[in-house]
Amino acid sequence: MSNRLGQNNGSAPGAPSKYPAFLTVFPSIMLPMFLAVVDQTIIATALPAIAASTGGHVERTSWIVVSYLIAATIAAPIYGRLGDSFGRRKIMFVALPIFISASLLCAAAPTIELLTFARVLQGLGGGGLMTLTQALIGEVIPPRERARYQGYLAAVAVSANTFGPVAGGYLTEHFGWQSIFLINVPIGLAAMVLVRRLPKSTRERVAWRTDTGGLAFFAIFVVTALLALEQIQHADVSAIPLGLALLAASLVALWVLIRHEKRTSEPLIPVTLLRHPVMWRSDAMAAFHGAALVSLLTFLPVYLQLVRGMSPSETGVMLVPLTVGIGTGSLLTGRMVSKTGLTTIFPVIGLSLATLSLIALAFCASALSDTALLALFLWIGLCMGTIMGVVQVIVQSTAGLARLGEAAASVQFSRSIGAAFGTATVATIIFGLLSFKQPEAANILGGLIGNAHQASPALSPARQVAFRADLQDAFRVAFLTIAGFTTVGLCLAATNPMRRL
């Protein structure tokens, strides 16, 4: 299989574009991606209000988040196959109505149980939006320009992640938590209008065959794996047996899934494609990048509030340079790939610098001023922005036009699973170290994370200092663990055979 994009799809790199202009294509692809990403984060600040409105079951609010993630992860490879067989533009008109209808059901749900069910339906639509959007880039954009558009798309995703919690808090406070779902309706309808402007593809389709067994085993694997990780993050000894049991079940399901997919003629998971050195290295790099980035975005706010004593609003300001850096890095990398045709050199440089910066964060954060910390966050974001757009271009190049959907879905799935495992690993390390050194500190941290309105523990000044010292030691190891994720990603990027488009 060729490593050059132009040889895979029949278009020479740098050939004159016969595709729609930027203002036609980009909005049509941007809005569905924005909807899917923002819905993962907009709900975070509304969870306390949802719990109060639907019966006060605070311990069940995690269902609302996990159910969407599970459904979106399961849906990704299905939409990838559907898009390859029936056309991505056409299948987008299936995913968008599902997402819009489910958003209305979410807003009308009177209980957490019904809201969780509606979130499952919403995830089934959202998973399709993300996968189909990535694949549409490969379908409607000329080969050499794909990296630039992937950079634009990555910037949109980062902006949505940043916008989500802010918009969720504002809408919940002024219009009620239902508004965070109702806002999806006009945006979704606008997306449907814009998607109609995309050109109809005339390319040869892959024959559709249902892999019922693969879907069942894949669903069991995803559900048990994510529920196991959710249990592990509770940092509660009583949750360990159930978490280990679910983890064992997920590993068994994965083993059965791989055996099944090797034997079936039309597998849901493209095992033969994933055997290619470029594909498995790229997907693994996406997984470790997801583990590093999501765990960093998850635990930096905790660090800033509990170790450095910042308020929630100050924490939000401190994280802006990180997210701006990621978006800027994605845009710049996309332009450089389009201009030079080089690929893996940019993740190699970016992950090298990100690893060194995370090590510096681990050992020097306490000595840095807020201004210096802002600069470090911006630099880390720029470095971390060099990966995802390049990964998508590489896997689409390797898979070829006929299997763009499968390739895009494999990256989305890898990143989701990597993010879940990375976050759970870092959480386990933080709570484990605190429990070993000072069990009371672990209990306090667990209570603080569960209470969004309390920023610091009600302790005496002396115990407050000791608590923050223990936290600082735990976060030092956590940041080094995240540096470990980027180091593995660096090794995968450095050994990836794909060097140039």
Rosetta blueprint (number, residue, H / E / L):
1 M L
2 S L
3 N L
4 R L
5 L H
6 G H
7 Q H
8 N H
9 N H
10 G L
11 S L
12 A L
13 P L
14 G L
15 A L
16 P L
17 S L
18 K L
19 Y L
20 P L
21 A L
22 F H
23 L H
24 T H
25 V H
26 F H
27 P H
28 S H
29 I H
30 M H
31 L H
32 P H
33 M H
34 F H
35 L H
36 A H
37 V H
38 V H
39 D H
40 Q H
41 T H
42 I L
43 I L
44 A H
45 T H
46 A H
47 L H
48 P H
49 A H
50 I H
51 A H
52 A H
53 S H
54 T L
55 G L
56 G L
57 H L
58 V H
59 E H
60 R H
61 T H
62 S H
63 W H
64 I H
65 V H
66 V H
67 S H
68 Y H
69 L H
70 I H
71 A H
72 A H
73 T H
74 I H
75 A H
76 A H
77 P H
78 I H
79 Y H
80 G H
81 R H
82 L H
83 G H
84 D H
85 S H
86 F H
87 G L
88 R H
89 R H
90 K H
91 I H
92 M H
93 F H
94 V H
95 A H
96 L H
97 P H
98 I H
99 F H
100 I H
101 S H
102 A H
103 S H
104 L H
105 L H
106 C H
107 A H
108 A H
109 A L
110 P L
111 T L
112 I H
113 E H
114 L H
115 L H
116 T H
117 F H
118 A H
119 R H
120 V H
121 L H
122 Q H
123 G H
124 L H
125 G H
126 G H
127 G H
128 G H
129 L H
130 M H
131 T H
132 L H
133 T H
134 Q H
135 A H
136 L H
137 I H
138 G H
139 E H
140 V H
141 I L
142 P L
143 P H
144 R H
145 E H
146 R H
147 A H
148 R H
149 Y H
150 Q H
151 G H
152 Y H
153 L H
154 A H
155 A H
156 V H
157 A H
158 V H
159 S H
160 A H
161 N H
162 T H
163 F H
164 G H
165 P H
166 V H
167 A H
168 G H
169 G H
170 Y H
171 L H
172 T H
173 E H
174 H H
175 F H
176 G L
177 W L
178 Q L
179 S H
180 I H
181 F H
182 L H
183 I L
184 N H
185 V H
186 P H
187 I H
188 G H
189 L H
190 A H
191 A H
192 M H
193 V H
194 L H
195 V H
196 R L
197 R L
198 L L
199 P L
200 K L
201 S L
202 T L
203 R L
204 E L
205 R L
206 V L
207 A L
208 W L
209 R L
210 T L
211 D L
212 T H
213 G H
214 G H
215 L H
216 A H
217 F H
218 F H
219 A H
220 I H
221 F H
222 V H
223 V H
224 T H
225 A H
226 L H
227 L H
228 A H
229 L H
230 E H
231 Q H
232 I H
233 Q L
234 H L
235 A L
236 D L
237 V H
238 S H
239 A H
240 I H
241 P H
242 L H
243 G H
244 L H
245 A H
246 L H
247 L H
248 A H
249 A H
250 S H
251 L H
252 V H
253 A H
254 L H
255 W H
256 V H
257 L H
258 I H
259 R H
260 H H
261 E H
262 K H
263 R H
264 T L
265 S L
266 E L
267 P L
268 L L
269 I L
270 P L
271 V H
272 T H
273 L H
274 L H
275 R L
276 H L
277 P H
278 V H
279 M H
280 W H
281 R H
282 S H
283 D H
284 A H
285 M H
286 A H
287 A H
288 F H
289 H H
290 G H
291 A H
292 A H
293 L H
294 V H
295 S H
296 L H
297 L H
298 T H
299 F H
300 L H
301 P H
302 V H
303 Y H
304 L H
305 Q H
306 L H
307 V L
308 R L
309 G L
310 M L
311 S L
312 P H
313 S H
314 E H
315 T H
316 G H
317 V H
318 M H
319 L H
320 V H
321 P H
322 L H
323 T H
324 V H
325 G H
326 I H
327 G H
328 T H
329 G H
330 S H
331 L H
332 L H
333 T H
334 G H
335 R H
336 M H
337 V H
338 S H
339 K H
340 T H
341 G L
342 L E
343 T L
344 T L
345 I H
346 F H
347 P H
348 V H
349 I H
350 G H
351 L H
352 S H
353 L H
354 A H
355 T H
356 L H
357 S H
358 L H
359 I H
360 A H
361 L H
362 A H
363 F H
364 C H
365 A H
366 S H
367 A H
368 L L
369 S L
370 D H
371 T H
372 A H
373 L H
374 L H
375 A H
376 L H
377 F H
378 L H
379 W H
380 I H
381 G H
382 L H
383 C H
384 M H
385 G L
386 T L
387 I L
388 M H
389 G H
390 V H
391 V H
392 Q H
393 V H
394 I H
395 V H
396 Q H
397 S H
398 T H
399 A H
400 G L
401 L H
402 A H
403 R H
404 L H
405 G H
406 E H
407 A H
408 A H
409 A H
410 S H
411 V H
412 Q H
413 F H
414 S H
415 R H
416 S H
417 I H
418 G H
419 A H
420 A H
421 F H
422 G H
423 T H
424 A H
425 T H
426 V H
427 A H
428 T H
429 I H
430 I H
431 F H
432 G H
433 L H
434 L H
435 S H
436 F H
437 K H
438 Q L
439 P H
440 E H
441 A H
442 A H
443 N H
444 I H
445 L H
446 G H
447 G H
448 L H
449 I H
450 G H
451 N L
452 A L
453 H L
454 Q L
455 A L
456 S L
457 P L
458 A L
459 L L
460 S L
461 P H
462 A H
463 R H
464 Q H
465 V H
466 A H
467 F H
468 R H
469 A H
470 D H
471 L H
472 Q H
473 D H
474 A H
475 F H
476 R H
477 V H
478 A H
479 F H
480 L H
481 T H
482 I H
483 A H
484 G H
485 F H
486 T H
487 T H
488 V H
489 G H
490 L H
491 C H
492 L H
493 A H
494 A H
495 T L
496 N L
497 P L
498 M L
499 R L
500 R E
501 L L
